Amino acid sequence: MLTEDGEKRASENGAIFLETSAKAGYNVKQLFKKIGNSLPGLSGEEEKAKQNASANAGRKTLCDYTKEQCADIS
């Protein structure tokens, strides 16, 4: 399918169109972001907060490192 045809069909049907490749990892994250942003009840600020929370998940803070060092001493 040509890009123009896909865009036209999506527009006619109120759907999202974005060329992707799961194999190459092309535009996959962007597609999920577009889908998430199109869900009812999600404002831009709520979406940004969720993205920041998930981006920081599992990261250690300075406080975490300090606690580990203190545990090693005792």
Biopython code that builds the backbone (N, CA, C, O; Angstrom):
import numpy as np
from Bio.PDB.StructureBuilder import StructureBuilder

atoms = [
    (1, "MET", "N", (0.849, -1.175, 0.000)),
    (1, "MET", "CA", (0.000, 0.000, 0.000)),
    (1, "MET", "C", (0.888, 1.230, 0.000)),
    (1, "MET", "O", (1.878, 1.297, 0.729)),
    (2, "LEU", "N", (0.534, 2.176, -0.803)),
    (2, "LEU", "CA", (1.266, 3.430, -0.838)),
    (2, "LEU", "C", (0.921, 4.263, 0.397)),
    (2, "LEU", "O", (-0.185, 4.177, 0.930)),
    (3, "THR", "N", (1.873, 5.061, 0.837)),
    (3, "THR", "CA", (1.672, 5.921, 2.002)),
    (3, "THR", "C", (0.452, 6.813, 1.821)),
    (3, "THR", "O", (-0.360, 6.964, 2.734)),
    (4, "GLU", "N", (0.332, 7.399, 0.645)),
    (4, "GLU", "CA", (-0.784, 8.302, 0.376)),
    (4, "GLU", "C", (-2.123, 7.580, 0.512)),
    (4, "GLU", "O", (-3.080, 8.144, 1.043)),
    (5, "ASP", "N", (-2.197, 6.327, 0.032)),
    (5, "ASP", "CA", (-3.429, 5.549, 0.134)),
    (5, "ASP", "C", (-3.768, 5.246, 1.592)),
    (5, "ASP", "O", (-4.925, 5.337, 2.002)),
    (6, "GLY", "N", (-2.762, 4.892, 2.358)),
    (6, "GLY", "CA", (-2.974, 4.608, 3.775)),
    (6, "GLY", "C", (-3.439, 5.828, 4.529)),
    (6, "GLY", "O", (-4.354, 5.746, 5.348)),
    (7, "GLU", "N", (-2.813, 6.966, 4.257)),
    (7, "GLU", "CA", (-3.210, 8.215, 4.904)),
    (7, "GLU", "C", (-4.649, 8.587, 4.538)),
    (7, "GLU", "O", (-5.418, 9.035, 5.388)),
    (8, "LYS", "N", (-5.002, 8.397, 3.261)),
    (8, "LYS", "CA", (-6.351, 8.730, 2.805)),
    (8, "LYS", "C", (-7.388, 7.835, 3.481)),
    (8, "LYS", "O", (-8.407, 8.321, 3.972)),
    (9, "ARG", "N", (-7.128, 6.533, 3.505)),
    (9, "ARG", "CA", (-8.065, 5.604, 4.141)),
    (9, "ARG", "C", (-8.210, 5.893, 5.633)),
    (9, "ARG", "O", (-9.317, 5.870, 6.171)),
    (10, "ALA", "N", (-7.096, 6.163, 6.292)),
    (10, "ALA", "CA", (-7.149, 6.471, 7.724)),
    (10, "ALA", "C", (-7.965, 7.733, 7.968)),
    (10, "ALA", "O", (-8.784, 7.783, 8.886)),
    (11, "SER", "N", (-7.740, 8.740, 7.153)),
    (11, "SER", "CA", (-8.468, 9.998, 7.292)),
    (11, "SER", "C", (-9.962, 9.799, 7.066)),
    (11, "SER", "O", (-10.785, 10.355, 7.794)),
    (12, "GLU", "N", (-10.305, 9.016, 6.071)),
    (12, "GLU", "CA", (-11.711, 8.751, 5.766)),
    (12, "GLU", "C", (-12.420, 7.996, 6.892)),
    (12, "GLU", "O", (-13.625, 8.155, 7.091)),
    (13, "ASN", "N", (-11.670, 7.182, 7.620)),
    (13, "ASN", "CA", (-12.250, 6.341, 8.666)),
    (13, "ASN", "C", (-11.964, 6.825, 10.077)),
    (13, "ASN", "O", (-12.283, 6.136, 11.046)),
    (14, "GLY", "N", (-11.365, 8.005, 10.202)),
    (14, "GLY", "CA", (-11.065, 8.547, 11.521)),
    (14, "GLY", "C", (-10.042, 7.723, 12.286)),
    (14, "GLY", "O", (-10.097, 7.625, 13.512)),
    (15, "ALA", "N", (-9.110, 7.133, 11.551)),
    (15, "ALA", "CA", (-8.101, 6.266, 12.157)),
    (15, "ALA", "C", (-6.724, 6.931, 12.129)),
    (15, "ALA", "O", (-6.508, 7.924, 11.434)),
    (16, "ILE", "N", (-5.818, 6.367, 12.887)),
    (16, "ILE", "CA", (-4.430, 6.834, 12.911)),
    (16, "ILE", "C", (-3.664, 6.086, 11.830)),
    (16, "ILE", "O", (-3.822, 4.876, 11.671)),
    (17, "PHE", "N", (-2.840, 6.806, 11.094)),
    (17, "PHE", "CA", (-1.964, 6.161, 10.121)),
    (17, "PHE", "C", (-0.543, 6.585, 10.394)),
    (17, "PHE", "O", (-0.248, 7.775, 10.507)),
    (18, "LEU", "N", (0.335, 5.612, 10.501)),
    (18, "LEU", "CA", (1.752, 5.880, 10.684)),
    (18, "LEU", "C", (2.511, 4.677, 10.161)),
    (18, "LEU", "O", (2.255, 3.548, 10.579)),
    (19, "GLU", "N", (3.434, 4.906, 9.257)),
    (19, "GLU", "CA", (4.239, 3.798, 8.754)),
    (19, "GLU", "C", (5.171, 3.323, 9.857)),
    (19, "GLU", "O", (5.850, 4.124, 10.499)),
    (20, "THR", "N", (5.197, 2.017, 10.069)),
    (20, "THR", "CA", (6.037, 1.443, 11.115)),
    (20, "THR", "C", (6.731, 0.192, 10.616)),
    (20, "THR", "O", (6.364, -0.377, 9.588)),
    (21, "SER", "N", (7.736, -0.221, 11.362)),
    (21, "SER", "CA", (8.381, -1.504, 11.146)),
    (21, "SER", "C", (8.781, -2.056, 12.501)),
    (21, "SER", "O", (9.706, -1.554, 13.140)),
    (22, "ALA", "N", (8.077, -3.094, 12.935)),
    (22, "ALA", "CA", (8.430, -3.726, 14.205)),
    (22, "ALA", "C", (9.797, -4.393, 14.088)),
    (22, "ALA", "O", (10.566, -4.423, 15.049)),
    (23, "LYS", "N", (10.088, -4.919, 12.925)),
    (23, "LYS", "CA", (11.365, -5.606, 12.702)),
    (23, "LYS", "C", (12.545, -4.635, 12.861)),
    (23, "LYS", "O", (13.540, -4.953, 13.513)),
    (24, "ALA", "N", (12.418, -3.460, 12.262)),
    (24, "ALA", "CA", (13.497, -2.469, 12.320)),
    (24, "ALA", "C", (13.333, -1.512, 13.502)),
    (24, "ALA", "O", (14.237, -0.731, 13.800)),
    (25, "GLY", "N", (12.184, -1.571, 14.175)),
    (25, "GLY", "CA", (11.931, -0.670, 15.288)),
    (25, "GLY", "C", (11.609, 0.748, 14.853)),
    (25, "GLY", "O", (11.758, 1.688, 15.634)),
    (26, "TYR", "N", (11.173, 0.905, 13.624)),
    (26, "TYR", "CA", (10.908, 2.217, 13.057)),
    (26, "TYR", "C", (9.506, 2.695, 13.408)),
    (26, "TYR", "O", (8.521, 2.045, 13.058)),
    (27, "ASN", "N", (9.412, 3.828, 14.100)),
    (27, "ASN", "CA", (8.153, 4.494, 14.441)),
    (27, "ASN", "C", (7.239, 3.710, 15.389)),
    (27, "ASN", "O", (6.070, 4.066, 15.538)),
    (28, "VAL", "N", (7.735, 2.674, 16.016)),
    (28, "VAL", "CA", (6.881, 1.878, 16.910)),
    (28, "VAL", "C", (6.512, 2.689, 18.148)),
    (28, "VAL", "O", (5.338, 2.753, 18.513)),
    (29, "LYS", "N", (7.491, 3.307, 18.798)),
    (29, "LYS", "CA", (7.203, 4.123, 19.983)),
    (29, "LYS", "C", (6.289, 5.288, 19.637)),
    (29, "LYS", "O", (5.376, 5.616, 20.394)),
    (30, "GLN", "N", (6.539, 5.910, 18.489)),
    (30, "GLN", "CA", (5.717, 7.029, 18.072)),
    (30, "GLN", "C", (4.267, 6.596, 17.873)),
    (30, "GLN", "O", (3.347, 7.343, 18.207)),
    (31, "LEU", "N", (4.057, 5.398, 17.334)),
    (31, "LEU", "CA", (2.703, 4.904, 17.136)),
    (31, "LEU", "C", (1.988, 4.723, 18.472)),
    (31, "LEU", "O", (0.839, 5.136, 18.627)),
    (32, "PHE", "N", (2.668, 4.107, 19.431)),
    (32, "PHE", "CA", (2.036, 3.906, 20.736)),
    (32, "PHE", "C", (1.755, 5.235, 21.429)),
    (32, "PHE", "O", (0.751, 5.368, 22.128)),
    (33, "LYS", "N", (2.632, 6.217, 21.240)),
    (33, "LYS", "CA", (2.386, 7.542, 21.811)),
    (33, "LYS", "C", (1.147, 8.171, 21.177)),
    (33, "LYS", "O", (0.316, 8.761, 21.867)),
    (34, "LYS", "N", (1.034, 8.036, 19.839)),
    (34, "LYS", "CA", (-0.141, 8.587, 19.160)),
    (34, "LYS", "C", (-1.412, 7.913, 19.649)),
    (34, "LYS", "O", (-2.422, 8.578, 19.878)),
    (35, "ILE", "N", (-1.367, 6.610, 19.808)),
    (35, "ILE", "CA", (-2.541, 5.883, 20.303)),
    (35, "ILE", "C", (-2.893, 6.349, 21.703)),
    (35, "ILE", "O", (-4.057, 6.621, 21.997)),
    (36, "GLY", "N", (-1.893, 6.442, 22.566)),
    (36, "GLY", "CA", (-2.126, 6.894, 23.935)),
    (36, "GLY", "C", (-2.689, 8.295, 23.992)),
    (36, "GLY", "O", (-3.590, 8.573, 24.783)),
    (37, "ASN", "N", (-2.168, 9.179, 23.162)),
    (37, "ASN", "CA", (-2.648, 10.563, 23.157)),
    (37, "ASN", "C", (-4.063, 10.678, 22.610)),
    (37, "ASN", "O", (-4.761, 11.653, 22.889)),
    (38, "SER", "N", (-4.484, 9.696, 21.841)),
    (38, "SER", "CA", (-5.835, 9.755, 21.275)),
    (38, "SER", "C", (-6.898, 9.184, 22.215)),
    (38, "SER", "O", (-8.091, 9.316, 21.943)),
    (39, "LEU", "N", (-6.486, 8.556, 23.311)),
    (39, "LEU", "CA", (-7.450, 7.993, 24.251)),
    (39, "LEU", "C", (-8.203, 9.097, 24.973)),
    (39, "LEU", "O", (-7.611, 10.106, 25.357)),
    (40, "PRO", "N", (-9.500, 8.914, 25.160)),
    (40, "PRO", "CA", (-10.268, 9.943, 25.854)),
    (40, "PRO", "C", (-9.858, 10.058, 27.321)),
    (40, "PRO", "O", (-9.530, 9.062, 27.965)),
    (41, "GLY", "N", (-9.881, 11.281, 27.837)),
    (41, "GLY", "CA", (-9.603, 11.505, 29.242)),
    (41, "GLY", "C", (-8.143, 11.735, 29.574)),
    (41, "GLY", "O", (-7.817, 11.998, 30.732)),
    (42, "LEU", "N", (-7.262, 11.644, 28.604)),
    (42, "LEU", "CA", (-5.850, 11.895, 28.866)),
    (42, "LEU", "C", (-5.477, 13.262, 28.321)),
    (42, "LEU", "O", (-5.535, 13.499, 27.115)),
    (43, "SER", "N", (-5.097, 14.147, 29.206)),
    (43, "SER", "CA", (-4.631, 15.453, 28.761)),
    (43, "SER", "C", (-3.134, 15.361, 28.503)),
    (43, "SER", "O", (-2.491, 14.380, 28.878)),
    (44, "GLY", "N", (-2.598, 16.355, 27.881)),
    (44, "GLY", "CA", (-1.170, 16.373, 27.586)),
    (44, "GLY", "C", (-0.314, 16.320, 28.843)),
    (44, "GLY", "O", (0.725, 15.660, 28.855)),
    (45, "GLU", "N", (-0.739, 17.011, 29.905)),
    (45, "GLU", "CA", (0.034, 17.040, 31.148)),
    (45, "GLU", "C", (0.039, 15.672, 31.821)),
    (45, "GLU", "O", (1.068, 15.242, 32.341)),
    (46, "GLU", "N", (-1.093, 14.989, 31.816)),
    (46, "GLU", "CA", (-1.157, 13.654, 32.414)),
    (46, "GLU", "C", (-0.263, 12.688, 31.656)),
    (46, "GLU", "O", (0.419, 11.859, 32.259)),
    (47, "GLU", "N", (-0.269, 12.796, 30.341)),
    (47, "GLU", "CA", (0.557, 11.919, 29.518)),
    (47, "GLU", "C", (2.038, 12.168, 29.772)),
    (47, "GLU", "O", (2.815, 11.219, 29.875)),
    (48, "LYS", "N", (2.442, 13.442, 29.876)),
    (48, "LYS", "CA", (3.839, 13.773, 30.157)),
    (48, "LYS", "C", (4.268, 13.216, 31.513)),
    (48, "LYS", "O", (5.375, 12.693, 31.646)),
    (49, "ALA", "N", (3.409, 13.323, 32.509)),
    (49, "ALA", "CA", (3.721, 12.813, 33.842)),
    (49, "ALA", "C", (3.907, 11.300, 33.802)),
    (49, "ALA", "O", (4.818, 10.768, 34.435)),
    (50, "LYS", "N", (3.048, 10.608, 33.061)),
    (50, "LYS", "CA", (3.168, 9.157, 32.945)),
    (50, "LYS", "C", (4.448, 8.769, 32.222)),
    (50, "LYS", "O", (5.120, 7.816, 32.616)),
    (51, "GLN", "N", (4.791, 9.503, 31.165)),
    (51, "GLN", "CA", (6.024, 9.219, 30.425)),
    (51, "GLN", "C", (7.247, 9.436, 31.303)),
    (51, "GLN", "O", (8.182, 8.636, 31.275)),
    (52, "ASN", "N", (7.248, 10.517, 32.084)),
    (52, "ASN", "CA", (8.376, 10.792, 32.977)),
    (52, "ASN", "C", (8.509, 9.721, 34.045)),
    (52, "ASN", "O", (9.618, 9.297, 34.369)),
    (53, "ALA", "N", (7.386, 9.283, 34.591)),
    (53, "ALA", "CA", (7.412, 8.250, 35.630)),
    (53, "ALA", "C", (7.955, 6.949, 35.075)),
    (53, "ALA", "O", (8.756, 6.284, 35.731)),
    (54, "SER", "N", (7.532, 6.575, 33.875)),
    (54, "SER", "CA", (8.007, 5.316, 33.304)),
    (54, "SER", "C", (9.468, 5.434, 32.870)),
    (54, "SER", "O", (10.213, 4.457, 32.935)),
    (55, "ALA", "N", (9.876, 6.611, 32.432)),
    (55, "ALA", "CA", (11.272, 6.809, 32.025)),
    (55, "ALA", "C", (12.209, 6.724, 33.225)),
    (55, "ALA", "O", (13.350, 6.281, 33.092)),
    (56, "ASN", "N", (11.736, 7.145, 34.391)),
    (56, "ASN", "CA", (12.569, 7.138, 35.589)),
    (56, "ASN", "C", (12.451, 5.859, 36.400)),
    (56, "ASN", "O", (13.167, 5.693, 37.388)),
    (57, "ALA", "N", (11.582, 4.965, 36.014)),
    (57, "ALA", "CA", (11.395, 3.712, 36.756)),
    (57, "ALA", "C", (12.697, 2.913, 36.750)),
    (57, "ALA", "O", (13.311, 2.713, 35.702)),
    (58, "GLY", "N", (13.100, 2.470, 37.905)),
    (58, "GLY", "CA", (14.306, 1.654, 38.024)),
    (58, "GLY", "C", (15.597, 2.444, 38.144)),
    (58, "GLY", "O", (16.649, 1.860, 38.404)),
    (59, "ARG", "N", (15.547, 3.731, 37.964)),
    (59, "ARG", "CA", (16.752, 4.556, 38.096)),
    (59, "ARG", "C", (17.013, 4.832, 39.568)),
    (59, "ARG", "O", (16.088, 5.038, 40.354)),
    (60, "LYS", "N", (18.267, 4.832, 39.918)),
    (60, "LYS", "CA", (18.635, 5.119, 41.302)),
    (60, "LYS", "C", (18.888, 6.602, 41.474)),
    (60, "LYS", "O", (19.395, 7.272, 40.574)),
    (61, "THR", "N", (18.530, 7.101, 42.638)),
    (61, "THR", "CA", (18.791, 8.496, 42.962)),
    (61, "THR", "C", (20.020, 8.563, 43.856)),
    (61, "THR", "O", (20.545, 7.535, 44.285)),
    (62, "LEU", "N", (20.464, 9.756, 44.126)),
    (62, "LEU", "CA", (21.600, 9.949, 45.029)),
    (62, "LEU", "C", (21.263, 9.383, 46.399)),
    (62, "LEU", "O", (22.126, 8.811, 47.065)),
    (63, "CYS", "N", (20.020, 9.539, 46.822)),
    (63, "CYS", "CA", (19.602, 9.011, 48.125)),
    (63, "CYS", "C", (19.726, 7.483, 48.156)),
    (63, "CYS", "O", (20.113, 6.918, 49.180)),
    (64, "ASP", "N", (19.403, 6.813, 47.051)),
    (64, "ASP", "CA", (19.525, 5.361, 46.999)),
    (64, "ASP", "C", (20.980, 4.937, 47.177)),
    (64, "ASP", "O", (21.270, 3.994, 47.913)),
    (65, "TYR", "N", (21.893, 5.633, 46.504)),
    (65, "TYR", "CA", (23.301, 5.286, 46.629)),
    (65, "TYR", "C", (23.804, 5.537, 48.046)),
    (65, "TYR", "O", (24.591, 4.746, 48.565)),
    (66, "THR", "N", (23.370, 6.611, 48.675)),
    (66, "THR", "CA", (23.778, 6.927, 50.032)),
    (66, "THR", "C", (23.303, 5.839, 50.999)),
    (66, "THR", "O", (24.059, 5.418, 51.875)),
    (67, "LYS", "N", (22.082, 5.393, 50.850)),
    (67, "LYS", "CA", (21.551, 4.336, 51.703)),
    (67, "LYS", "C", (22.360, 3.047, 51.543)),
    (67, "LYS", "O", (22.634, 2.361, 52.527)),
    (68, "GLU", "N", (22.743, 2.718, 50.308)),
    (68, "GLU", "CA", (23.537, 1.511, 50.057)),
    (68, "GLU", "C", (24.909, 1.637, 50.734)),
    (68, "GLU", "O", (25.397, 0.682, 51.337)),
    (69, "GLN", "N", (25.522, 2.813, 50.630)),
    (69, "GLN", "CA", (26.821, 3.003, 51.252)),
    (69, "GLN", "C", (26.707, 2.887, 52.765)),
    (69, "GLN", "O", (27.567, 2.280, 53.403)),
    (70, "CYS", "N", (25.676, 3.449, 53.338)),
    (70, "CYS", "CA", (25.476, 3.380, 54.787)),
    (70, "CYS", "C", (25.227, 1.948, 55.212)),
    (70, "CYS", "O", (25.693, 1.546, 56.278)),
    (71, "ALA", "N", (24.516, 1.165, 54.430)),
    (71, "ALA", "CA", (24.258, -0.231, 54.758)),
    (71, "ALA", "C", (25.545, -1.043, 54.725)),
    (71, "ALA", "O", (25.715, -1.973, 55.513)),
    (72, "ASP", "N", (26.457, -0.693, 53.810)),
    (72, "ASP", "CA", (27.728, -1.403, 53.731)),
    (72, "ASP", "C", (28.603, -1.133, 54.947)),
    (72, "ASP", "O", (29.390, -1.992, 55.344)),
    (73, "ILE", "N", (28.476, 0.039, 55.536)),
    (73, "ILE", "CA", (29.303, 0.416, 56.690)),
    (73, "ILE", "C", (28.809, -0.269, 57.955)),
    (73, "ILE", "O", (29.622, -0.674, 58.786)),
    (74, "SER", "N", (27.510, -0.408, 58.121)),
    (74, "SER", "CA", (26.992, -0.959, 59.374)),
    (74, "SER", "C", (27.030, -2.446, 59.441)),
    (74, "SER", "O", (26.622, -3.029, 60.446)),
]
sb = StructureBuilder()
sb.init_structure("model")
sb.init_model(0)
sb.init_chain("A")
sb.init_seg("    ")
for serial, (resi, resn, name, xyz) in enumerate(atoms, 1):
    if name == "N":
        sb.init_residue(resn, " ", resi, " ")
    sb.init_atom(name, np.array(xyz, "f"), 0.0, 1.0, " ", f" {name:<3s}", serial, name[0])
structure = sb.get_structure()
